[in-house]
Amino acid sequence: MINSSSPQPPASGSEDDDVEAIVRAGPGGAVAVAGIATAVVVGLWFAFYLLVFLPRSVP
């Protein structure tokens, strides 16, 4: 707005501390999601192999 005061910049130290804490926590959730997705894909591959390829190869 026209009459509002200009926002004060945040103290850079507290923002830097917040970023450091986030980086220190690491990508744990992303690794968990990637692991679950990989397990699902491998499980589907095994199911497809066992249910489709093996029954067709048995005389």
C-alpha distances in whole Angstrom, upper triangle without the diagonal:
4,6,5,9,10,12,15,18,20,24,25,29,27,26,29,31,30,31,34,35,34,36,39,39,40,40,42,41,41,44,45,44,46,49,49,48,51,53,53,53,57,58,57,59,62,62,62,65,67,67,67,69,71,73,73,75,77,81
4,6,8,10,13,16,19,22,25,27,30,29,28,31,33,32,33,36,37,36,38,41,42,43,43,45,44,44,47,48,47,49,52,52,51,54,57,56,57,60,61,60,62,65,65,65,68,70,70,70,72,74,76,76,78,81,84
4,7,9,12,15,18,21,24,26,29,29,28,31,33,32,33,36,37,37,39,41,42,43,44,46,44,45,48,49,48,50,53,53,53,56,58,57,58,61,62,62,64,67,67,67,70,72,72,72,74,76,78,78,80,83,86
4,6,9,12,15,17,21,23,26,25,24,28,29,28,29,33,33,33,35,38,38,40,40,42,41,42,45,46,45,47,50,50,50,52,55,54,55,58,59,59,61,64,64,64,67,69,69,69,71,73,75,76,77,80,83
4,6,9,12,15,18,20,23,22,22,25,27,26,28,31,31,31,34,36,37,38,39,41,40,41,44,45,45,46,49,50,50,52,54,54,55,58,59,59,61,64,64,65,67,69,69,70,71,74,75,76,78,80,83
4,6,9,12,15,17,21,20,19,22,24,24,25,28,29,29,31,33,34,35,36,39,38,38,42,43,42,44,47,47,47,50,52,52,53,56,57,57,59,61,62,62,65,67,67,67,69,71,73,74,75,78,81
4,6,9,12,14,17,17,16,19,21,20,21,24,25,25,27,30,30,32,33,35,35,35,38,39,39,41,43,44,44,46,49,49,50,52,54,54,56,58,59,60,62,64,64,65,66,68,70,71,72,75,78
4,6,9,11,14,14,14,17,19,18,20,22,23,24,26,28,29,31,32,34,34,35,38,39,39,40,43,44,44,46,49,49,50,53,54,54,56,59,59,60,62,64,65,65,66,69,71,71,73,75,79
4,6,8,11,12,11,13,16,16,16,19,21,21,23,25,26,28,29,32,32,32,35,36,36,38,40,41,42,44,46,47,47,50,51,52,53,56,57,58,60,62,62,63,64,66,68,69,70,73,76
4,6,9,8,7,10,12,12,14,16,17,18,20,22,23,25,26,29,29,29,32,34,34,35,38,39,39,41,44,44,45,48,49,50,51,54,55,56,58,59,60,61,62,64,66,67,68,71,74
4,5,6,7,9,10,11,13,15,16,17,19,21,22,24,26,29,29,30,32,34,35,36,38,40,40,42,44,45,46,48,50,51,52,54,55,57,58,60,61,62,63,65,67,68,69,71,75
4,6,5,6,9,10,11,12,14,15,16,18,20,22,24,26,27,28,30,32,33,34,36,38,38,40,42,43,44,46,48,49,50,52,53,54,56,58,59,60,61,62,65,66,67,69,73
4,5,5,6,9,10,10,12,14,15,16,19,21,23,25,27,27,29,31,32,33,35,37,38,39,41,43,44,46,47,49,50,52,53,54,56,58,59,60,61,62,65,66,66,69,72
4,5,5,6,9,10,11,13,14,15,17,19,22,24,25,26,28,29,30,32,34,35,36,38,40,41,42,44,45,47,48,50,51,53,54,56,57,58,59,61,63,64,65,67,71
4,5,5,6,9,10,11,12,14,16,18,20,22,22,23,26,27,28,29,31,33,34,35,37,38,40,41,43,44,46,48,49,50,52,53,54,55,56,58,60,61,62,65,68
4,5,5,6,9,10,11,12,14,16,18,21,22,23,25,27,28,28,31,32,33,34,37,38,39,41,42,44,45,47,48,49,51,53,54,55,55,57,60,61,61,64,67
4,5,5,6,9,10,10,12,15,18,20,21,22,24,26,27,28,30,32,33,34,36,37,39,40,42,43,45,46,48,49,51,52,53,55,55,57,59,61,61,63,67
4,5,5,6,9,10,11,13,16,17,18,20,22,23,24,26,27,29,30,32,33,35,36,38,39,41,42,44,45,46,48,50,51,52,53,54,57,58,59,61,65
4,5,5,6,9,10,11,13,16,17,18,20,22,22,23,26,27,28,30,32,33,34,36,37,39,40,42,43,44,46,48,49,50,51,52,55,56,57,59,62
4,5,5,6,9,10,13,15,17,18,19,22,23,24,25,27,29,30,32,33,34,36,37,39,40,42,43,45,46,48,49,50,51,52,55,56,57,59,62
4,6,5,6,9,12,14,15,17,18,20,21,23,24,26,27,28,30,32,33,34,36,38,39,41,42,44,45,46,48,49,50,51,54,55,56,58,61
4,5,5,7,9,11,12,13,15,17,18,19,21,23,24,25,27,29,30,32,33,35,36,38,39,40,42,43,45,46,47,48,51,52,53,55,58
4,5,6,8,11,13,13,14,17,18,19,20,23,24,24,27,28,29,31,32,34,35,37,38,40,41,43,44,45,46,47,50,51,51,54,57
4,5,9,11,13,14,15,17,19,20,21,23,24,25,27,29,30,31,33,35,36,37,39,40,41,43,45,46,46,48,50,52,52,54,58
4,7,8,10,12,12,14,16,17,18,20,22,23,24,26,28,29,30,32,33,35,36,38,39,40,42,43,44,45,48,49,50,52,55
4,6,8,9,9,12,14,14,15,18,19,20,22,24,25,26,27,29,30,32,34,35,36,38,39,41,41,42,45,46,47,49,53
4,6,5,6,9,10,11,12,14,16,16,18,20,21,23,24,26,27,29,30,32,33,35,36,37,38,39,42,43,44,46,49
4,6,5,6,9,10,11,12,14,15,17,19,20,21,22,24,26,27,29,30,32,33,34,36,37,38,40,42,42,44,48
4,5,5,6,9,10,11,12,14,15,17,18,20,21,23,24,26,27,29,30,32,33,34,35,37,39,40,41,43,47
4,5,5,6,9,10,11,12,14,15,17,18,20,21,23,24,26,27,29,30,31,32,33,35,37,38,39,41,45
4,6,5,6,9,10,10,12,14,15,16,18,20,21,22,24,26,27,28,30,31,32,33,36,37,37,39,43
4,5,5,6,9,10,11,12,14,15,16,18,20,21,22,24,26,27,28,30,31,32,34,36,37,38,42
4,5,5,6,9,10,11,12,14,15,17,18,20,21,23,24,26,27,28,29,31,33,34,35,37,41
4,6,5,6,9,10,11,12,14,15,17,18,20,21,22,24,26,27,27,29,31,32,33,35,39
4,5,5,6,9,10,11,12,14,15,16,18,20,21,22,24,25,26,27,30,31,32,34,37
4,5,5,6,9,10,10,12,14,15,16,18,20,21,22,24,25,26,28,30,31,32,36
4,5,5,6,9,10,11,12,14,15,17,18,20,21,22,23,25,27,28,29,31,35
4,5,5,6,8,10,11,12,14,15,16,18,20,21,21,23,25,27,27,29,33
4,6,5,6,9,10,11,12,14,15,16,18,20,20,21,24,25,26,28,31
4,6,5,6,9,10,10,12,14,15,16,18,19,20,22,24,25,27,30
4,5,5,6,9,10,11,12,14,15,16,17,19,21,22,23,25,29
4,5,5,6,9,10,10,12,14,15,15,17,19,21,21,23,27
4,5,5,6,9,10,11,12,14,15,16,18,20,21,22,26
4,5,5,6,8,10,10,11,13,15,16,18,19,21,25
4,5,5,6,9,10,10,11,13,15,16,17,19,23
4,5,5,6,8,10,10,11,13,15,16,17,21
4,5,5,6,8,10,10,12,14,15,17,20
4,6,5,5,7,9,11,12,13,15,19
4,6,6,5,7,9,10,11,13,17
4,6,6,5,7,10,11,12,15
4,6,6,6,9,11,12,15
4,6,6,7,9,11,14
4,6,5,6,9,12
4,5,5,7,10
4,6,6,9
4,6,8
4,6
4
